[in-house]
Amino acid sequence: MPDAAPVIWGGYVGSGYGMPTELSTRALETAARTEGLILDPVYTGKAFFGLYSELKQKRELGKRIIFFHTGGIFGLFPKAAELAPLL
């Protein structure tokens, strides 16, 4: 059985904890428009952008990729005014 240990890339954090990046905000917009996924602007936005970037760089990720998205709607409320122009 292959090693099932997760691989963690730490380079997508940006300027700090709880702070969205321009790229995570773009990932949020793209996921919503193309796939109907509602991501929060910080955590799942950064994670989704990281996964997208790794795929775009053609990094060998294995046969199956799982992106756990457990919510995010509550992270949108504090950022409503900032995200409104994207809608």
C-alpha positions as CSV (number, residue, x, y, z in Angstrom):
1,M,0.0,0.0,0.0
2,P,1.4,3.4,-0.9
3,D,2.3,6.0,1.7
4,A,-1.0,7.8,2.6
5,A,0.6,10.7,4.5
6,P,-0.7,14.1,3.4
7,V,1.5,16.5,1.6
8,I,1.4,20.1,3.0
9,W,2.4,23.1,1.0
10,G,2.9,26.2,3.2
11,G,3.6,28.8,0.6
12,Y,0.0,30.0,0.1
13,V,-0.6,31.6,3.5
14,G,0.1,35.2,2.3
15,S,0.6,38.0,4.7
16,G,-0.9,36.2,7.7
17,Y,-3.6,34.4,9.6
18,G,-7.1,35.5,8.8
19,M,-6.1,37.8,6.0
20,P,-7.2,37.0,2.4
21,T,-4.9,37.5,-0.5
22,E,-5.7,38.9,-3.9
23,L,-5.1,35.4,-5.4
24,S,-7.4,33.7,-2.8
25,T,-10.1,36.2,-3.6
26,R,-9.7,35.5,-7.3
27,A,-9.9,31.8,-6.6
28,L,-13.1,32.3,-4.6
29,E,-14.6,34.2,-7.6
30,T,-13.5,31.6,-10.1
31,A,-14.8,28.7,-8.0
32,A,-18.2,30.4,-7.5
33,R,-18.6,31.4,-11.2
34,T,-17.4,28.1,-12.8
35,E,-18.3,25.4,-10.3
36,G,-20.9,26.9,-8.0
37,L,-18.6,26.4,-5.0
38,I,-18.9,28.9,-2.2
39,L,-15.5,29.3,-0.5
40,D,-14.6,31.6,2.4
41,P,-12.3,34.4,1.3
42,V,-9.5,33.3,3.6
43,Y,-9.0,29.6,4.5
44,T,-10.7,27.6,1.7
45,G,-10.0,30.4,-0.8
46,K,-6.2,30.1,0.0
47,A,-6.4,26.3,0.0
48,F,-8.3,26.2,-3.3
49,F,-5.8,28.6,-4.9
50,G,-2.9,26.5,-3.7
51,L,-4.4,23.3,-5.2
52,Y,-5.1,25.1,-8.5
53,S,-1.6,26.5,-8.6
54,E,-0.1,23.1,-7.9
55,L,-2.2,21.5,-10.7
56,K,-1.3,24.3,-13.1
57,Q,2.4,23.7,-12.4
58,K,1.8,20.1,-13.3
59,R,3.1,18.8,-10.0
60,E,2.7,15.1,-9.7
61,L,-0.1,14.7,-7.2
62,G,-1.2,11.1,-7.7
63,K,-4.3,9.6,-9.2
64,R,-6.8,11.0,-6.8
65,I,-7.0,14.4,-5.4
66,I,-9.4,15.2,-2.5
67,F,-10.3,18.8,-1.6
68,F,-12.1,18.9,1.7
69,H,-14.4,21.9,1.8
70,T,-16.4,21.9,5.0
71,G,-18.2,25.2,4.7
72,G,-17.2,28.8,4.4
73,I,-20.4,30.7,4.2
74,F,-19.8,32.4,7.6
75,G,-16.5,33.7,6.4
76,L,-18.3,35.6,3.7
77,F,-20.4,37.8,6.0
78,P,-17.6,40.0,7.4
79,K,-16.2,40.5,3.9
80,A,-19.6,41.2,2.2
81,A,-18.8,44.8,1.2
82,E,-15.3,43.8,-0.1
83,L,-16.7,40.9,-2.1
84,A,-19.8,42.7,-3.5
85,P,-18.0,44.1,-6.6
86,L,-17.2,40.5,-7.6
87,L,-20.8,39.6,-7.9
